[in-house]
């Protein structure tokens, strides 16, 4: 039998331990969730943005990442890079197609199937993932079949591994099938429908995700929301094909103007900066070699007109070549990344007009009689300045009056001759028009 004192001590110790166990959950920190807003195309800039945020969540010890998605799709290469990031992530990733009216189309649907949890808000849709690249409708039958089969197998395997409907996911590629939120949930294309972010986190809590085997802890989570930075948005703007074409054309114009007027500095500087910005876009987006060569040929045509006048033939050839090259340049990036026809025509027209104006000045100069030497000064009007100087043609000359009288500043005269030593002889002076002879009536 234990002594009463020891028995009392044990009872007190047990009570303290029970109190600590009961209060421990209440004092534990709430889970943390990083919500990444993704309302853009799938391209190299947004790819880098998503990958950065997933790595941030891993380093920061977040309990989950929510990719709030609204995208029309984009580049296949960027899509696959994002998929690999989600599959390798050490933190659970939830793709939430939201808010209402949003969609996860094409590449977005494939990214969704790579998520540990895929949910949709009401009045959203997902699908239409048939590959469309490099004028897909013009592929040979066998090549197109290979591309579609590869994409179908890719999305089906992602769906299967995450416990979703592989056949329906495959139909999104083969038949361009598209599903609303509730139909997608009923067909097990997505895991569930959640009307709000808080409902999404409550519904996801406690789920053991496939195939990672991670248990989600999201109920009552502290939410941190992040969007693309201003710098990322600027980079995203700079990879717009129309902006790239505009930057390249501004670079061409700046350099051509600098060639016409060496030493202006400003046009050459603006042209060089524009070319660098345009080349950045060319580096980021996949381009057609044929389109790039046509643009270089257009530049050669435009530049040749400056040295080999062809009465506008080279300018016209350059404009036509520029339009065709611009329209072909981003073919590998798919229909979402194409230069607008009107943009290409506008740039080509502006370049042609610029060269036309320059050529008209050249033609006019050639038609004028050649004026050489100082003899051309005879007959020109001169404005008398101080100290025996007169202003003729924007230049100051030493001069004297033909009648020997002193020159009076402010008088206007006519150059009658040029003496040795480059001194002008002027006559018929009048002061500011007041001494002009009155015309006869």
C-alpha distance (Angstrom), angle and dihedral (degrees) to the residues before:
residue distance angle dihedral
X1 . . .
X2 3.84 . .
X3 3.80 120.2 .
X4 3.85 113.5 -102.5
X5 3.80 91.8 -118.9
X6 3.83 93.4 55.1
X7 3.81 91.1 45.0
X8 3.79 91.0 53.5
X9 3.78 92.2 48.1
X10 3.79 91.2 52.4
X11 3.81 91.2 49.8
X12 3.80 91.9 51.8
X13 3.82 91.0 47.4
X14 3.81 91.3 50.8
X15 3.81 91.3 49.6
X16 3.79 91.9 51.3
X17 3.83 91.8 48.6
X18 3.82 91.1 49.7
X19 3.79 91.1 50.3
X20 3.79 91.6 50.9
X21 3.80 91.4 49.9
X22 3.78 92.0 49.6
X23 3.81 94.7 48.4
X24 3.83 97.6 42.3
X25 3.84 97.2 81.7
X26 3.78 91.4 46.6
X27 3.78 92.6 54.8
X28 3.85 96.1 43.4
X29 3.78 115.5 111.5
X30 3.84 115.2 -101.4
X31 3.81 117.3 -109.3
X32 3.80 117.3 -92.3
X33 3.81 124.0 -134.7
X34 3.81 126.9 -170.3
X35 3.82 112.8 -147.2
X36 3.82 111.5 -157.7
X37 3.81 114.1 -163.6
X38 3.81 109.8 -142.1
X39 3.81 109.2 178.9
X40 3.78 101.0 145.6
X41 3.80 144.4 75.8
X42 3.77 120.5 -66.0
X43 3.79 102.1 -107.0
X44 3.82 138.7 132.5
X45 3.82 92.8 -81.4
X46 3.81 95.6 50.8
X47 3.80 88.9 41.5
X48 3.80 90.0 58.1
X49 3.82 90.1 45.4
X50 3.83 93.7 53.7
X51 3.80 93.6 44.1
X52 3.80 91.4 50.4
X53 3.81 92.1 51.9
X54 3.80 93.9 48.2
X55 3.80 90.0 51.4
X56 3.79 89.2 47.3
X57 3.81 90.7 53.7
X58 3.80 90.6 50.3
X59 3.80 93.4 49.7
X60 3.81 93.4 42.5
X61 3.79 95.7 52.5
X62 3.82 95.6 -119.6
X63 3.80 116.3 171.4
X64 3.82 93.7 -136.0
X65 3.80 144.8 -6.6
X66 3.81 119.5 -132.8
X67 3.81 114.3 -158.8
X68 3.81 103.3 -158.4
X69 3.78 99.6 -156.5
X70 3.78 136.8 -161.2
X71 3.80 111.1 153.0
X72 3.82 139.3 143.5
X73 3.81 90.0 -149.2
X74 3.77 128.4 -107.3
X75 3.78 141.8 -175.5
X76 3.79 119.2 12.1
X77 3.80 93.1 -144.5
X78 3.81 92.4 55.9
X79 3.81 90.9 44.2
X80 3.80 92.1 56.0
X81 3.80 91.7 47.1
X82 3.82 90.6 53.9
X83 3.82 91.3 46.0
X84 3.82 90.8 54.1
X85 3.81 90.2 49.5
X86 3.83 92.6 52.0
X87 3.80 92.8 46.6
X88 3.82 92.5 50.3
X89 3.81 95.7 42.5
X90 3.82 114.7 122.5
X91 3.80 90.1 -152.9
X92 3.85 121.6 67.9
X93 3.81 112.3 -98.7
X94 3.81 121.9 -150.3
X95 3.81 120.1 -167.4
X96 3.80 110.1 -155.3
X97 3.82 116.7 -173.4
X98 3.79 99.2 -147.8
X99 2.98 163.0 -163.3
X100 3.80 107.8 27.5
X101 3.79 112.2 -81.1
X102 3.81 92.8 33.4
X103 3.79 126.7 120.7
X104 3.79 141.1 -160.5
X105 3.77 100.7 -146.7
X106 3.79 130.9 172.6
X107 3.82 108.3 -25.9
X108 3.81 89.5 13.9
X109 3.81 91.3 63.0
X110 3.80 91.1 52.3
X111 3.81 91.6 49.9
X112 3.81 88.5 50.2
X113 3.80 91.7 56.1
X114 3.81 89.1 54.9
X115 3.82 91.9 58.3
X116 3.81 123.0 102.9
X117 3.81 87.8 -130.8
X118 3.81 123.9 20.4
X119 3.80 116.6 -166.3
X120 3.79 135.8 163.6
X121 3.77 135.2 -153.1
X122 3.83 117.1 -128.4
X123 3.83 115.2 -84.3
X124 3.80 94.7 28.7
X125 3.80 130.4 113.9
X126 3.79 141.0 -153.1
X127 3.82 136.0 -161.8
X128 3.82 140.1 47.6
X129 3.78 92.3 128.7
X130 3.80 101.0 154.1
X131 3.83 107.4 137.7
X132 3.80 114.2 -109.2
X133 3.79 112.8 -178.0
X134 3.76 137.1 145.2
X135 3.79 93.6 -0.2
X136 3.81 93.4 -43.9
X137 3.77 93.0 -168.3
X138 3.80 88.7 65.9
X139 3.80 96.1 54.5
X140 3.74 118.1 117.4
X141 3.78 112.0 -102.5
X142 3.81 95.3 -107.9
X143 3.80 94.9 47.0
X144 3.79 92.6 48.3
X145 3.80 90.9 49.5
X146 3.81 90.2 53.3
X147 3.80 92.3 51.4
X148 3.80 94.6 47.3
X149 3.82 93.0 45.1
X150 3.79 90.8 51.5
X151 3.82 93.2 49.7
X152 3.82 92.5 45.0
X153 3.80 93.0 50.9
X154 3.80 90.5 46.5
X155 3.81 96.7 54.3
X156 3.83 93.2 38.6
X157 3.80 92.1 54.7
X158 3.80 91.4 49.1
X159 3.81 91.0 50.9
X160 3.81 93.5 45.8
X161 3.80 94.3 50.2
X162 3.80 90.4 51.5
X163 3.82 93.8 49.4
X164 3.80 96.5 -105.2
X165 3.80 135.4 127.6
X166 3.81 104.7 -73.1
X167 3.82 94.3 -176.4
X168 3.82 93.2 54.4
X169 3.78 91.0 45.5
X170 3.80 89.5 51.6
X171 3.83 89.8 51.5
X172 3.81 88.6 59.4
X173 3.81 86.4 65.7
X174 3.80 104.1 34.2
X175 3.81 97.7 39.5
X176 3.83 100.2 21.0
X177 3.82 86.3 -119.8
X178 3.79 116.7 -176.8
X179 3.80 126.7 -165.0
X180 3.78 135.2 -162.2
X181 3.79 118.8 -129.0
X182 3.81 99.2 -96.7
X183 3.81 94.2 41.9
X184 3.79 90.0 48.8
X185 3.82 90.4 52.1
X186 3.81 91.9 46.7
X187 3.83 91.0 51.8
X188 3.83 91.7 45.8
X189 3.80 91.8 -117.3
X190 3.81 87.7 127.4
X191 3.79 127.4 24.0
X192 3.80 99.2 -120.7
X193 3.81 147.1 -34.9
X194 3.80 117.9 -100.6
X195 3.82 121.1 -173.3
X196 3.82 94.1 -156.1
X197 3.77 142.7 12.4
X198 3.80 92.4 -104.7
X199 3.81 89.9 52.0
X200 3.80 89.3 49.0
X201 3.80 92.0 53.8
X202 3.82 93.1 46.3
X203 3.80 92.1 48.5
X204 3.81 92.9 46.7
X205 3.80 95.0 49.7
X206 3.80 113.7 112.5
X207 3.82 95.8 11.2
X208 3.79 116.2 139.4
X209 3.79 104.3 -141.4
X210 3.77 125.2 -140.0
X211 2.99 132.1 -95.3
X212 3.81 97.4 -0.9
X213 3.79 94.8 55.7
X214 3.81 92.6 -139.8
X215 3.81 119.4 151.1
X216 3.78 115.0 -133.3
X217 3.80 118.6 -130.6
X218 3.79 105.8 -173.3
X219 3.83 109.2 125.9
X220 3.80 110.8 122.5
X221 3.79 90.2 -0.3
X222 3.77 124.5 173.4
X223 3.82 104.6 -115.4
X224 3.79 125.9 -146.2
X225 3.80 115.1 -171.7
X226 3.81 122.6 -155.7
X227 3.82 133.0 -176.1
X228 3.79 134.3 -174.1
X229 3.80 112.4 -70.2
X230 3.79 121.8 -117.7
X231 3.81 88.9 -106.3
X232 3.81 92.2 54.1
X233 3.79 90.4 47.4
X234 3.81 89.6 51.9
X235 3.81 90.7 50.7
X236 3.80 89.4 47.8
X237 3.80 89.1 53.8
X238 3.80 92.0 48.8
X239 3.81 92.3 58.3
X240 3.78 91.6 58.0
X241 3.84 103.9 119.1
X242 3.82 91.9 -134.8
X243 3.81 91.1 52.9
X244 3.81 90.6 47.4
X245 3.81 91.3 51.9
X246 3.81 90.4 47.6
X247 3.81 92.8 49.6
X248 3.80 92.0 49.1
X249 3.80 91.3 50.0
X250 3.82 92.3 47.6
X251 3.79 88.2 51.3
X252 3.80 90.1 51.5
X253 3.82 92.7 48.3
X254 3.81 92.8 47.6
X255 3.78 92.9 51.5
X256 3.81 93.3 45.1
X257 3.81 91.3 51.1
X258 3.80 89.7 49.1
X259 3.81 89.3 51.6
X260 3.82 90.8 51.7
X261 3.79 93.1 46.7
X262 3.81 110.2 26.0
X263 3.78 114.5 -158.3
X264 3.82 99.2 32.3
X265 3.83 88.4 112.3
X266 3.83 95.9 -174.9
X267 3.84 98.2 75.5
X268 3.80 91.2 45.5
X269 3.82 91.9 48.6
X270 3.80 93.7 48.8
X271 3.80 89.8 45.0
X272 3.81 93.1 51.6
X273 3.82 92.8 48.3
X274 3.81 91.4 47.5
X275 3.79 91.2 50.3
X276 3.82 91.5 51.5
X277 3.82 91.0 50.3
X278 3.80 91.2 47.9
X279 3.80 91.9 48.0
X280 3.82 89.3 52.4
X281 3.80 89.1 59.8
X282 3.80 90.8 46.4
X283 3.80 88.7 53.2
X284 3.81 93.9 51.1
X285 3.81 100.5 44.3
X286 3.80 124.6 56.5
X287 3.79 109.9 -108.9
X288 3.78 138.6 -165.0
X289 3.80 114.6 -110.5
X290 3.81 90.1 -147.2
X291 3.81 91.1 53.9
X292 3.81 91.9 48.9
X293 3.81 91.8 49.8
X294 3.81 91.0 50.2
X295 3.81 90.5 52.9
X296 3.81 90.5 50.7
X297 3.80 89.0 49.2
X298 3.82 89.4 51.6
X299 3.82 89.9 52.9
X300 3.81 89.3 50.6
X301 3.82 91.0 51.5
X302 3.81 92.4 49.7
X303 3.80 93.7 46.8
X304 3.82 92.8 46.0
X305 3.80 90.7 57.9
X306 3.79 88.4 67.1
X307 3.79 92.8 59.0
X308 3.81 104.3 24.9
X309 3.83 107.4 40.9
X310 3.79 108.7 -150.8
X311 3.83 99.3 173.2
X312 3.84 89.7 -101.6
X313 3.81 98.4 -49.6
X314 3.81 94.0 115.6
X315 3.81 90.9 45.0
X316 3.81 91.4 52.9
X317 3.81 90.5 47.2
X318 3.79 90.2 49.9
X319 3.81 92.5 50.4
X320 3.82 93.5 50.1
X321 3.81 92.2 44.9
X322 3.81 91.1 48.9
X323 3.82 92.7 53.5
X324 3.81 93.4 49.0
X325 3.81 92.8 44.6
X326 3.83 93.1 48.2
X327 3.81 92.1 51.0
X328 3.82 91.4 49.1
X329 3.81 97.5 40.2
X330 3.83 99.4 89.2
X331 3.81 99.9 31.6
X332 3.85 92.9 123.7
X333 3.81 90.3 57.6
X334 3.82 92.5 62.4
X335 3.82 133.4 -123.8
X336 3.82 93.6 -53.0
X337 3.80 90.0 65.5
X338 3.78 107.2 48.7
X339 3.79 132.7 125.8
X340 3.79 110.6 -111.6
X341 3.80 114.6 -111.7
X342 3.81 90.1 -130.4
X343 3.80 91.3 50.7
X344 3.81 91.1 51.7
X345 3.81 92.1 46.9
X346 3.80 92.2 47.2
X347 3.80 94.0 50.7
X348 3.81 93.1 44.9
X349 3.81 90.8 48.1
X350 3.81 92.2 49.8
X351 3.80 91.5 50.4
X352 3.81 91.3 47.9
X353 3.82 91.7 49.7
X354 3.79 91.5 48.5
X355 3.78 92.2 52.3
X356 3.80 90.6 42.3
X357 3.79 91.2 56.2
X358 3.78 90.7 49.2
X359 3.81 92.0 48.2
X360 3.81 92.3 49.6
X361 3.80 89.2 56.6
X362 3.80 90.2 50.3
X363 3.82 92.0 49.9
X364 3.80 91.4 47.6
X365 3.79 91.2 50.7
X366 3.79 91.0 50.1
X367 3.81 92.4 51.8
X368 3.79 93.6 51.9
X369 3.84 116.3 89.3
X370 3.74 114.2 -97.7
X371 3.79 111.9 -103.3
X372 3.76 116.3 -160.2
X373 3.81 132.2 171.1
X374 3.76 132.7 2.8
X375 3.78 94.6 -63.9
X376 3.75 88.7 89.2
X377 3.83 88.8 71.4
X378 3.82 92.6 72.6
X379 3.78 109.1 104.0
X380 3.82 94.3 19.5
X381 3.79 120.7 126.6
X382 3.80 116.5 -109.7
X383 3.80 130.2 -159.6
X384 3.81 113.6 -145.5
X385 3.80 115.4 -127.4
X386 3.80 130.0 178.7
X387 3.80 127.9 -65.3
X388 3.79 95.6 28.2
X389 3.78 95.5 -58.8
X390 3.79 127.6 133.1
X391 3.80 130.2 -164.9
X392 3.80 114.6 -128.1
X393 3.81 124.0 167.6
X394 3.78 92.5 -12.5
X395 3.84 93.8 -53.2
X396 3.82 133.0 99.7
X397 3.82 118.8 -121.9
X398 3.80 134.2 -178.2
X399 3.81 108.8 -113.3
X400 3.83 146.7 169.1
X401 3.78 134.0 -161.9
X402 3.78 117.7 -101.9
X403 3.84 91.2 -130.2
X404 3.82 92.8 51.2
X405 3.82 94.3 -114.0
X406 3.83 117.1 136.8
X407 3.78 119.6 -95.6
X408 3.78 114.1 -110.3
X409 3.84 116.8 -148.8
X410 3.77 111.1 -113.5
X411 3.78 95.2 31.6
X412 3.78 121.1 124.7
X413 3.79 120.3 -140.1
X414 3.79 142.9 169.9
X415 3.80 122.0 -114.9
X416 3.81 108.2 -119.2
X417 3.81 101.4 173.6
X418 3.80 146.4 -10.5
X419 3.81 117.1 -124.3
X420 3.76 128.7 -157.1
X421 3.75 111.3 -77.7
X422 3.82 88.7 41.9
X423 3.80 95.0 -85.3
X424 3.78 116.6 150.6
X425 3.79 125.8 -134.3
X426 3.79 111.4 -146.4
X427 3.76 132.9 -174.0
X428 3.79 143.3 165.1
X429 3.78 91.3 59.1
X430 3.80 123.5 -175.9
X431 3.80 130.8 174.1
X432 3.81 114.3 -114.8
X433 3.77 90.0 -39.4
X434 3.83 94.7 -61.2
X435 3.82 94.1 110.9
X436 3.78 95.8 47.0
X437 3.83 111.7 127.8
X438 3.74 112.6 -106.8
X439 3.78 113.0 -109.2
X440 3.78 115.0 -113.9
X441 3.74 119.0 -109.6
